[in-house]
Amino acid sequence: MKVPNDVIIRSVTKVAVVIIFTFAINLFVSGHHFPGGGFIGGLAFSSALILLFLTFDIETVRKNIPVDFKVVAAVGVLIAVLTGVGGMLFNAPFLSQTFGYFNLPIFGKTELATAVLFDIGVGLAVIGTSITIILSIGDDR
């Protein structure tokens, strides 16, 4: 059996995945003041992982990224729900958020918001769910 010579696609994928991961992080971070956030950042992150699955085979990527994406989705949903419940502990409605400005050593005056925790949960839930769906479709023979 002849093995295909796909050096170009593998090389381009390695560069593209880094660019997509960087863009996904940018979408996630800018989500509070511009379009973006946990959902679209999670989808962009998932698209980079799917590109890896398509370029290299699923078993190779799973061996190098030993993560159970069902657990990632569950942890994401748990974080999102607990963030919503957190507001109720302070006699505020479910999913209330608060923010403040803090002087951080390297960054200086920085806004920190509890909505970031919710976005982390949403992002993890989206990544875990979408990759689980793709892997279950890819494993179906």
C-alpha positions in Angstrom: 0.0 0.0 0.0 1.4 3.4 -1.0 1.3 6.1 1.6 0.3 9.5 0.2 2.8 12.3 0.2 1.0 15.1 1.9 3.9 17.1 3.2 2.4 20.4 2.0 -1.0 19.9 3.6 0.6 18.9 6.9 3.0 21.9 6.8 0.2 24.4 5.9 -2.1 22.9 8.6 0.5 23.4 11.3 0.8 27.1 10.5 -3.0 27.5 10.0 -3.9 25.9 13.3 -1.7 28.3 15.2 -3.3 31.2 13.4 -6.8 29.9 14.0 -6.0 29.3 17.7 -4.8 32.8 18.0 -7.9 34.2 16.3 -10.1 32.1 18.6 -8.4 33.5 21.7 -8.8 37.0 20.2 -12.5 36.4 19.6 -12.9 35.1 23.1 -11.1 38.0 24.8 -12.8 40.8 22.8 -16.2 39.3 23.4 -17.2 41.8 26.1 -16.7 45.0 24.1 -16.9 43.8 20.5 -18.6 40.9 18.7 -17.3 37.6 20.0 -17.2 35.7 23.2 -17.3 32.2 24.5 -19.5 30.7 21.8 -17.8 32.0 18.7 -14.4 31.6 20.3 -15.2 28.0 21.1 -16.4 27.4 17.5 -13.2 28.8 16.1 -11.1 26.8 18.5 -13.1 23.7 17.5 -12.5 24.4 13.8 -8.7 24.3 14.4 -9.0 20.9 16.1 -11.2 19.6 13.3 -8.6 20.7 10.8 -6.1 18.7 12.7 -8.4 15.7 12.7 -8.8 16.0 8.9 -5.1 16.4 8.1 -3.7 13.9 10.5 -5.9 10.9 11.4 -8.1 10.9 14.5 -6.1 8.4 16.4 -2.9 10.4 16.0 -4.5 13.6 17.3 -6.2 11.8 20.2 -2.8 10.3 21.2 -1.2 13.8 21.2 -4.2 15.6 22.8 -5.4 13.1 25.4 -8.6 15.0 26.4 -12.0 13.5 26.9 -14.2 16.2 25.2 -17.3 14.9 27.0 -15.7 15.9 30.3 -14.7 19.3 28.8 -18.3 19.9 27.8 -19.6 18.9 31.3 -17.1 21.1 33.0 -18.0 24.0 30.8 -21.7 23.7 31.5 -20.9 23.4 35.2 -18.8 26.5 35.2 -21.6 28.4 33.3 -24.3 27.3 35.7 -22.2 28.0 38.8 -21.5 31.5 37.5 -25.2 32.1 37.2 -25.8 30.8 40.7 -23.0 32.9 42.1 -25.1 36.1 41.6 -27.9 34.5 43.7 -25.5 34.1 46.6 -25.4 37.9 46.8 -29.2 38.4 46.5 -29.0 39.2 42.8 -30.9 37.6 39.9 -29.6 34.5 38.2 -26.7 35.3 35.8 -26.2 38.8 37.2 -22.7 40.0 36.6 -20.4 42.5 38.2 -17.1 44.1 37.2 -14.4 46.2 38.6 -11.1 47.8 37.8 -8.0 46.5 39.3 -4.3 47.5 39.1 -2.5 44.4 38.0 1.3 44.3 38.1 2.0 43.9 34.4 -1.2 45.1 32.8 -1.9 48.1 34.9 -5.5 49.2 35.3 -7.6 46.3 34.0 -11.3 45.6 34.0 -12.2 42.2 35.4 -15.8 40.9 35.0 -17.6 37.8 36.2 -19.0 37.5 32.7 -15.5 36.2 31.7 -16.2 33.1 33.9 -19.5 32.5 32.1 -17.8 32.9 28.7 -15.1 30.3 29.8 -17.9 27.9 30.6 -19.7 28.5 27.3 -16.5 28.2 25.4 -15.6 24.9 27.0 -19.1 23.6 26.5 -19.1 24.5 22.8 -15.6 23.0 22.3 -16.5 19.8 24.1 -19.9 19.3 22.4 -18.7 20.1 18.9 -15.6 17.9 19.0 -17.6 15.1 20.6 -20.1 15.2 17.8 -17.4 15.3 15.1 -15.5 12.4 16.8 -18.7 10.3 17.1 -19.4 10.9 13.4 -15.8 10.1 12.4 -15.8 6.9 14.5 -19.0 5.6 13.0 -18.1 2.9 10.5 
